[in-house]
Amino acid sequence: MNVINRFILTGLFLAVVFGKLQAQETLTLQQAIKFALENKAEAKTSKLEVENAESIINETRSAALPQLNAVGDINYNPILQKSPLPAEIFGGEPGEVLMVSFGQKWQSTATLALNQQLFNQTVFTGLKAAKSTREFYQINQTLTEEQLIEKVANGYYDVYTTRLQLATLDNNLNNTTKTQGVISGLVENGLAKQIDLDRIVVAIKNLQAQRQQLISALDLKENALKFIIGMNIETEIELPEESFDIKLAQYSDTSNINRRTEIQLLEKQSEMLELNKKAKLSEYYPSLALTANYGYLGFGNSFPIFSKDKGVQWSNFSGIGLSLSVPIFNGGATKARVQQAEIDIQKARFELEDTKLALSLANENAKTQIKNTLITINSNRENVDLAKKDLEDTENNYKNGLATLTDLLDAETAYADAQNNLNTSLLDYKIAEIQLIKANGELKSLVEE
């Protein structure tokens, strides 16, 4: 291979490596949450719904503002209608009737019409409902963000736990590989049996198979996390080396159900349903509107628009008035709509009560789970220390011929299991901690840590 080819290959290799480094993202939990709040589809959608609420308010407000319309029309009458008139009006004989045509062949009208609601209870109630709609979507945006934060945190800790399990397995595999080297030397010197070496080789292969399974599981969980936060699946991510910190002391142990976003959303929904009922009741109220118009009427035997024919005449007209509408009877339709609105209100009350009960249950469960996981974590930490000490003693005894290979492999497995149990209990604690933070209405604090 000549120098030029080597130079090209080296350049390509560096470009690939540099590209991978550039594409790799280091994600803390806070960074993952912030990325999700900025890029995930549901977060963007909830923001658009808040913006759309302003359009809903403007649309509702427009009903209370003056309505101005310009109307124009033109008609051609090929046959003019004739009406009977007494002939004596025109000097004819009494009793004689003349058929006289009224109107002109062409007629055109241009009108500017104004309508202003002076009193319309339905419109006024609609304005209040529109403002409540904006507040509803604002609360819904907060709830969407909290739900997204919860999903990201759970997914993040799941990935981190799998990484810890992989690190534990790698450590176990490294120790077993070292043991293989020791046994291989003992076999060569006639101090150990070939079967011991074969057994250690089988153990290593089993650990390697487990490692591959964990790597596959980790890839799937990382992809799931990237999907949750709205990140490109092809982007490589790296989680910083950090432990599962126990920060229970910074969170209050007294939760207030009424502070929960879920409750605030349901209460706002109930408020909107009450306004909906008022809107139905307002159909019983009379409505009063100011009407006004101004226009021009053109007529003649030729096309009147832009015409200079002397036979074409134009006249203006105008009118101002009040329009009063008093509902009397519509077959009971309004009463039925009011009853439907009342049923919707009652259903919302039941849902609110049930949600409060469910949240109270979740809060108590979170507190209980926190206490249980803390006990489990302390127990598992003690087990890890004991398993590590047992492994060190067993390794020393094996080297001195005081322990069998089975004892050694069992000690290594027990140590790995103790570490995995500790990692699992830490994950359980973190999930319970998230639920407790959620119960206190403090999920947004995860973004600010």
ZAMARGU-4260 file (C-alpha; in steps of 0.2 Angstrom, whole numbers, plus 5000, padded with zeros to 4 digits):
<rodrens>
0) 5000/5000/5000 | 5008/5017/4995 | 5009/5032/5006 | 4994/5041/4997 | 4982/5026/5000
5) 4987/5025/5018 | 4984/5044/5020 | 4967/5042/5013 | 4962/5028/5024 | 4969/5036/5039
10) 4959/5052/5035 | 4943/5042/5033 | 4946/5033/5049 | 4948/5049/5059 | 4932/5056/5050
15) 4922/5041/5056 | 4928/5042/5074 | 4926/5061/5075 | 4909/5059/5068 | 4904/5047/5081
20) 4911/5058/5095 | 4902/5073/5088 | 4885/5063/5088 | 4887/5057/5105 | 4877/5065/5119
25) 4881/5065/5137 | 4864/5066/5146 | 4861/5069/5165 | 4843/5067/5171 | 4840/5086/5170
30) 4846/5087/5153 | 4835/5073/5147 | 4820/5081/5154 | 4824/5098/5147 | 4827/5090/5130
35) 4810/5081/5131 | 4801/5097/5136 | 4808/5106/5121 | 4807/5092/5108 | 4794/5079/5112
40) 4778/5079/5102 | 4766/5080/5116 | 4775/5094/5124 | 4774/5104/5108 | 4756/5100/5105
45) 4751/5106/5123 | 4760/5123/5119 | 4750/5124/5103 | 4734/5121/5112 | 4737/5135/5124
50) 4740/5146/5109 | 4724/5140/5101 | 4715/5145/5116 | 4718/5163/5112 | 4710/5160/5095
55) 4695/5152/5104 | 4693/5168/5115 | 4694/5180/5100 | 4681/5170/5091 | 4669/5170/5105
60) 4673/5189/5109 | 4668/5193/5091 | 4650/5188/5094 | 4649/5203/5106 | 4657/5215/5094
65) 4648/5225/5079 | 4645/5214/5064 | 4646/5224/5048 | 4642/5216/5031 | 4641/5223/5014
70) 4629/5215/5002 | 4626/5218/4984 | 4614/5210/4971 | 4608/5213/4954 | 4592/5205/4946
75) 4585/5205/4928 | 4567/5203/4926 | 4563/5197/4908 | 4544/5197/4912 | 4537/5210/4924
80) 4523/5205/4935 | 4506/5214/4931 | 4494/5219/4944 | 4476/5224/4941 | 4471/5242/4945
85) 4454/5251/4943 | 4453/5260/4926 | 4445/5275/4934 | 4461/5280/4942 | 4468/5283/4925
90) 4452/5291/4919 | 4444/5275/4912 | 4426/5269/4914 | 4420/5264/4931 | 4422/5245/4934
95) 4435/5243/4921 | 4451/5235/4926 | 4468/5238/4919 | 4483/5226/4920 | 4498/5237/4924
100) 4517/5231/4925 | 4527/5237/4940 | 4545/5238/4942 | 4559/5239/4929 | 4569/5226/4919
105) 4585/5228/4929 | 4586/5231/4948 | 4602/5232/4958 | 4605/5234/4977 | 4620/5238/4987
110) 4618/5238/5006 | 4629/5240/5021 | 4621/5232/5036 | 4626/5233/5055 | 4621/5222/5069
115) 4626/5225/5087 | 4621/5214/5101 | 4615/5224/5116 | 4609/5210/5127 | 4613/5192/5124
120) 4616/5181/5139 | 4622/5167/5128 | 4636/5178/5121 | 4641/5184/5138 | 4642/5167/5146
125) 4652/5161/5131 | 4665/5175/5135 | 4667/5168/5153 | 4668/5150/5146 | 4682/5155/5133
130) 4693/5162/5147 | 4691/5146/5157 | 4696/5137/5141 | 4712/5146/5141 | 4715/5142/5159
135) 4710/5124/5156 | 4723/5122/5142 | 4737/5130/5153 | 4734/5118/5167 | 4733/5104/5154
140) 4750/5109/5147 | 4757/5108/5165 | 4750/5091/5167 | 4757/5085/5151 | 4774/5091/5156
145) 4773/5083/5173 | 4768/5066/5164 | 4782/5068/5152 | 4795/5071/5167 | 4789/5056/5176
150) 4791/5045/5160 | 4808/5052/5157 | 4814/5049/5175 | 4808/5031/5175 | 4816/5028/5158
155) 4832/5036/5163 | 4834/5026/5179 | 4829/5010/5170 | 4844/5013/5158 | 4855/5018/5172
160) 4851/5002/5182 | 4855/4991/5167 | 4871/5000/5165 | 4876/4996/5183 | 4870/4978/5180
165) 4882/4977/5165 | 4896/4984/5175 | 4893/4971/5188 | 4893/4957/5176 | 4909/4964/5168
170) 4918/4964/5185 | 4912/4947/5188 | 4918/4941/5171 | 4935/4950/5174 | 4937/4941/5190
175) 4932/4924/5183 | 4944/4927/5168 | 4958/4930/5181 | 4953/4914/5190 | 4954/4905/5173
180) 4972/4911/5172 | 4977/4905/5189 | 4968/4888/5186 | 4977/4886/5169 | 4994/4888/5178
185) 4989/4876/5191 | 4984/4863/5178 | 5001/4865/5169 | 5010/4862/5185 | 4999/4847/5189
190) 4991/4855/5204 | 4974/4856/5197 | 4962/4845/5187 | 4958/4848/5169 | 4939/4847/5173
195) 4942/4863/5184 | 4948/4872/5169 | 4934/4866/5158 | 4921/4871/5171 | 4929/4889/5173
200) 4929/4890/5154 | 4910/4886/5153 | 4907/4898/5167 | 4915/4912/5157 | 4905/4908/5141
205) 4889/4908/5151 | 4894/4926/5158 | 4898/4931/5140 | 4881/4926/5134 | 4873/4935/5149
210) 4883/4950/5144 | 4877/4950/5127 | 4859/4949/5133 | 4862/4964/5144 | 4870/4974/5130
215) 4855/4970/5119 | 4843/4975/5133 | 4853/4991/5136 | 4851/4995/5118 | 4832/4993/5118
220) 4831/5003/5134 | 4842/5017/5127 | 4832/5018/5111 | 4816/5019/5122 | 4823/5033/5132
225) 4828/5042/5116 | 4810/5040/5109 | 4803/5046/5126 | 4813/5063/5125 | 4811/5065/5106
230) 4829/5062/5102 | 4835/5055/5085 | 4837/5036/5088 | 4854/5035/5079 | 4861/5048/5092
235) 4874/5039/5104 | 4871/5044/5122 | 4882/5042/5137 | 4875/5043/5155 | 4888/5051/5167
240) 4895/5041/5181 | 4885/5045/5196 | 4876/5035/5210 | 4858/5034/5215 | 4858/5048/5228
245) 4845/5046/5242 | 4838/5064/5243 | 4822/5060/5253 | 4826/5073/5266 | 4823/5087/5253
250) 4805/5082/5249 | 4791/5086/5261 | 4782/5071/5268 | 4765/5080/5269 | 4756/5080/5252
255) 4742/5091/5247 | 4730/5083/5235 | 4722/5099/5230 | 4739/5105/5224 | 4740/5091/5211
260) 4738/5096/5193 | 4726/5082/5190 | 4714/5089/5203 | 4716/5107/5196 | 4712/5101/5179
265) 4696/5092/5184 | 4691/5107/5195 | 4693/5118/5180 | 4683/5106/5169 | 4669/5106/5182
270) 4669/5125/5181 | 4668/5125/5162 | 4653/5112/5163 | 4644/5124/5175 | 4647/5138/5162
275) 4640/5127/5149 | 4624/5124/5159 | 4622/5143/5161 | 4624/5145/5142 | 4610/5132/5140
280) 4599/5142/5153 | 4603/5158/5144 | 4592/5152/5130 | 4577/5156/5140 | 4583/5174/5141
285) 4577/5187/5128 | 4590/5195/5117 | 4591/5213/5110 | 4601/5219/5096 | 4604/5236/5087
290) 4601/5235/5068 | 4606/5248/5055 | 4608/5248/5036 | 4612/5260/5022 | 4612/5257/5004
295) 4608/5261/4986 | 4594/5255/4974 | 4596/5256/4956 | 4583/5251/4943 | 4580/5254/4924
300) 4577/5245/4908 | 4595/5244/4904 | 4610/5237/4915 | 4611/5249/4929 | 4629/5247/4935
305) 4640/5260/4927 | 4626/5265/4915 | 4624/5283/4909 | 4606/5279/4902 | 4594/5292/4907
310) 4581/5278/4911 | 4592/5271/4925 | 4588/5279/4942 | 4597/5277/4958 | 4590/5281/4976
315) 4598/5278/4993 | 4589/5272/5008 | 4593/5269/5027 | 4586/5262/5042 | 4590/5260/5061
320) 4580/5249/5073 | 4580/5237/5087 | 4578/5219/5086 | 4570/5210/5101 | 4568/5191/5102
325) 4559/5183/5116 | 4559/5164/5117 | 4542/5157/5121 | 4541/5138/5117 | 4553/5127/5107
330) 4546/5110/5111 | 4556/5108/5127 | 4573/5107/5118 | 4581/5120/5130 | 4575/5110/5145
335) 4583/5094/5138 | 4599/5103/5135 | 4600/5110/5152 | 4596/5092/5159 | 4611/5085/5149
340) 4622/5099/5155 | 4617/5095/5173 | 4621/5076/5171 | 4638/5081/5164 | 4642/5091/5180
345) 4637/5077/5191 | 4648/5065/5181 | 4663/5077/5183 | 4660/5078/5202 | 4660/5059/5203
350) 4676/5058/5193 | 4684/5072/5204 | 4680/5062/5220 | 4687/5046/5213 | 4703/5054/5207
355) 4706/5062/5224 | 4703/5044/5232 | 4715/5037/5219 | 4728/5050/5222 | 4727/5048/5241
360) 4730/5029/5238 | 4745/5033/5227 | 4752/5045/5240 | 4751/5032/5254 | 4758/5018/5243
365) 4773/5030/5238 | 4777/5033/5257 | 4776/5015/5261 | 4787/5010/5246 | 4800/5023/5251
370) 4801/5016/5268 | 4802/4998/5262 | 4815/5001/5249 | 4826/5010/5261 | 4826/4995/5272
375) 4829/4984/5257 | 4844/4995/5252 | 4852/4994/5269 | 4850/4976/5269 | 4857/4974/5252
380) 4872/4985/5255 | 4876/4974/5270 | 4874/4958/5259 | 4886/4966/5246 | 4899/4969/5259
385) 4897/4951/5266 | 4897/4943/5249 | 4913/4953/5244 | 4922/4947/5260 | 4916/4929/5257
390) 4923/4930/5239 | 4940/4936/5245 | 4941/4923/5258 | 4935/4909/5246 | 4948/4915/5233
395) 4962/4914/5246 | 4956/4897/5252 | 4955/4890/5234 | 4973/4896/5230 | 4979/4887/5246
400) 4968/4871/5242 | 4956/4874/5256 | 4941/4877/5245 | 4934/4869/5229 | 4931/4877/5212
405) 4912/4875/5215 | 4914/4886/5231 | 4924/4899/5222 | 4911/4900/5207 | 4896/4900/5220
410) 4905/4915/5229 | 4907/4925/5213 | 4889/4922/5208 | 4883/4927/5226 | 4893/4943/5225
415) 4886/4947/5208 | 4868/4943/5214 | 4871/4954/5229 | 4876/4969/5218 | 4862/4966/5206
420) 4850/4966/5221 | 4857/4982/5227 | 4855/4990/5210 | 4837/4984/5209 | 4832/4990/5226
425) 4840/5007/5221 | 4830/5008/5206 | 4814/5004/5216 | 4818/5018/5228 | 4821/5030/5214
430) 4804/5025/5206 | 4795/5027/5223 | 4804/5044/5225 | 4797/5050/5209 | 4780/5045/5215
435) 4782/5054/5231 | 4788/5070/5222 | 4773/5068/5211 | 4762/5067/5226 | 4769/5083/5233
440) 4766/5092/5216 | 4785/5095/5214 | 4790/5086/5198 | 4796/5102/5190 | 4810/5102/5204
445) 4818/5088/5194 | 4822/5100/5180 | 4829/5113/5192 | 4841/5101/5202
</rodrens>
